[in-house]
Amino acid sequence: MRTRNCLLIAFCFIFLCGKLYAQPTGSEDRMYWVQTLTRIADPVLVNLSQGTLKKNMPFESLSDEPLRRSVSYLEAVGRTVCGIAPWLELGPDDTQEGKLRERYIQLVVKGLKQAVDPQSADYLMFDNRHSQPLVDAAFLVQGLLRAPRQLWGYLDVDIQKKLVYELKRTRGIKPNESNWLLFASMVEAALLEFTGEYDSQRLYYGVNRFIDEWYKGDAWYGDGAELHLDYYNSLVIHPMLTDVLYVMKKHGL
């Protein structure tokens, strides 16, 4: 009996170890990433769609700037939309994931209606009372450029016009001589794509700086004239420069 028990324990141990170290399948990996996405996106997009983001979103900051809380809401929205937009652009279908995408497309569309409505409790700050709105307007429009059919294409014409108005308000914000130049370029690229109108100086200046002056070699750009070994090459410089140049080429610039 003791021998049988020992064999059973050994078998269970080997079985559990196999489970622990077994490689997940592609579908299991994808399910995990989608679940993670929803945990991150849900609190932002559900609240924005209901006009309760400012009411319910927690806020923490080391900064004592009086407007830091006010700009944090566009920060949350812009980066969330930017991150999930390529997934949303796959569009709805009859699968469980496709139905989930449909839900999130609707949440973003409803949320952007709240974001640009001055009468909404969740009207977001795009103007030059603070410099941060330029940053997160750029992330927001990068998301719209990544999902032109499923996001921009589903906005009512009135909402599109209101959003364009808010984006143009960021022109009052002067970017730093750094990766911030590409935030201005990104906004103008989106305006070019969606309206055909753009500020050529704000579109070209950052692009030319990075291409003509700040490339350091081995796929590294300086963040300004100096090289910084941080994540801004991967978060801002490469993706935004690529997306801006794509739009420029598309429009023959």
Residue pairs with C-beta under 8 A, 6 or more apart in sequence:
24 32
30 97
34 97
34 100
37 83
37 84
37 87
38 100
40 80
40 83
41 80
41 83
41 84
41 104
43 56
43 57
44 53
44 57
44 76
44 77
44 80
45 80
45 104
45 107
45 108
45 111
46 107
47 53
47 55
47 56
47 57
47 122
48 77
48 107
48 110
48 111
48 114
48 115
48 122
49 106
49 107
49 110
49 111
49 114
50 114
51 114
51 120
51 121
51 122
52 121
52 122
53 73
53 76
53 77
53 111
53 114
53 122
54 73
54 121
54 122
55 121
57 72
57 73
57 76
59 69
59 72
61 68
61 69
61 72
65 130
67 125
67 129
67 130
68 130
68 132
70 125
70 129
70 130
71 125
71 130
71 132
71 133
71 136
73 122
73 124
73 125
74 115
74 124
74 125
74 126
74 132
74 133
74 136
74 137
74 140
75 132
75 135
75 136
77 111
77 115
77 124
77 136
77 140
78 135
78 136
78 137
78 138
78 139
78 140
78 143
79 136
79 139
81 108
81 139
81 140
81 143
81 144
81 151
82 139
82 140
82 142
82 143
82 146
83 143
84 104
84 143
85 142
85 143
85 144
85 146
85 147
85 151
86 146
86 147
87 101
88 101
88 104
88 105
88 108
88 147
88 150
88 151
89 146
89 147
89 148
89 149
89 150
89 151
90 98
90 101
91 98
91 101
91 105
91 149
91 150
92 98
92 99
92 101
92 102
92 105
93 99
93 101
101 150
105 150
105 151
105 154
108 151
109 151
109 154
109 155
111 122
112 151
112 155
112 159
112 163
113 120
113 155
113 156
113 159
114 120
114 121
114 122
114 123
115 122
115 123
115 124
115 163
116 123
116 124
116 159
116 162
116 163
116 165
116 166
117 123
117 162
124 166
125 133
126 133
126 137
126 166
126 167
126 169
126 170
127 133
127 169
127 170
127 172
128 169
128 170
128 172
128 173
131 173
131 174
131 175
133 169
133 170
133 173
134 170
134 173
134 175
134 180
134 183
134 184
134 187
135 180
135 183
137 166
137 167
137 170
137 183
137 187
138 182
138 183
138 184
138 186
138 187
138 240
141 167
141 186
141 187
141 189
141 190
142 186
142 190
142 239
142 240
142 243
143 151
144 151
144 152
144 190
144 194
145 189
145 190
145 193
145 243
145 247
146 243
148 193
152 160
152 194
155 163
160 194
164 191
164 194
164 195
167 187
167 190
167 191
168 191
170 184
170 187
171 184
171 187
171 199
171 202
173 184
175 181
175 183
175 184
175 206
176 224
177 209
177 224
177 225
178 223
178 224
179 223
179 224
179 232
179 236
179 237
179 240
181 205
181 206
181 209
181 210
182 206
182 207
182 210
182 236
182 237
182 240
182 241
182 244
183 236
183 240
184 202
184 203
184 205
184 206
185 202
185 203
185 204
185 205
185 206
185 207
185 240
185 241
185 244
186 240
186 243
186 244
187 202
188 198
188 199
188 200
188 202
188 203
189 198
189 203
189 243
189 244
189 247
189 248
190 247
191 197
191 198
191 199
192 198
192 203
192 247
192 248
192 251
192 253
193 247
193 250
193 251
203 244
203 248
203 253
206 244
207 241
207 244
207 245
207 248
210 221
210 237
210 241
211 241
213 225
214 221
214 222
214 224
214 225
215 221
215 222
216 222
216 227
219 233
219 238
220 227
220 233
221 233
221 237
221 238
221 241
222 228
223 230
223 232
223 233
223 237
